Amino acid sequence: GLLVLNQRCTFAFLDYNTKNSSMYRFHYIWKTALPEKTTNFSVDPFRKSRIFIYGRNTNFFMILTLDKSRKSIKSASEQLFLSNNLVFQDAQFSIHIRNYIIFMTEVKFMLFNVDHSIVISIPHFQKASSFLHRFVQFPSDDSKILCFHKSGSITIFEVQTPFTLSSIAEIPFTQQDQQLFMYCLSSLRDDFLACVYSPLGVTLFDISTFKMVSILPLWSDKTTTFTTNGMNYAIGTIKGYIIYGNLYKPDEKAVFQISKKSITFLSIVPNKHLIYWATDDSIGEIDTGFRRVTIFPKHCLST
């Protein structure tokens, strides 16, 4: 199944079945309207039925739970709000500490205990004076957190005991003044990070050396979505193009014009050499081996 949150704050769980190897029929298991401030969600890695939702650049957050059969969803908390005029920049369930969510505002890191609804401030020490923007956790390493700043600076924090964050490496904004659009941690190895910067393009960031080791200039169109499986990447654009290539071999790429509408979703299925894509009014797949685009019939998505 698939959890989906759209721009109109409709949250849904979709399932699909196949009548043959090439035809999918999607159907809703449930869908519900969330508070209009909702922009992001995070699933608890230790308890898959627990979901955290929040509004980026707002102070709103909330906990939801799925029933065991995943056929319905309910609120596990009232609408909650950060205090002291703080607003979210990023928030994720901790992938290393059970029952905790990491909050990040422009100036603070915090831990939220889900069971007791308690927020704890995390002291952090950095050289960069710019506001915090996004952070990355590493599945194989619980001792580090990477942080992107709004100025373009990048900081690696070491997690120390008691729980504090101390900067151990940094790229200042004087060297890195690009605006971060999106990032994806490699699913194959978490010492590489694929980032999309404006106007620089797609970069492969080596965590071990703290350097950008590969740069692919952006397509001449505005980027709307990006995905990677750790080896290959796919970029969707506002004019309906999809650019597919190899992160480690920048010269290897293919361009597909899918639609005249903006690409809103991409997902790579490496073992089948497929890219699933969506626009506002259509969904389909690209067979990257045969360079073949398929648009699924309208009846494949039932409401």
Salt bridges, closest charged atoms under 4 A:
ASP44 OD2 - ARG50 NH2 2.81
GLU106 OE2 - LYS150 NZ 2.54
ASP115 OD1 - ARG50 NH1 3.44
ASP141 OD2 - LYS144 NZ 3.53
ASP191 OD2 - ARG189 NH2 2.84
GLU252 OE2 - LYS249 NZ 3.96
ASP281 OD2 - LYS261 NZ 2.94
ASP287 OD2 - ARG292 NH2 3.48
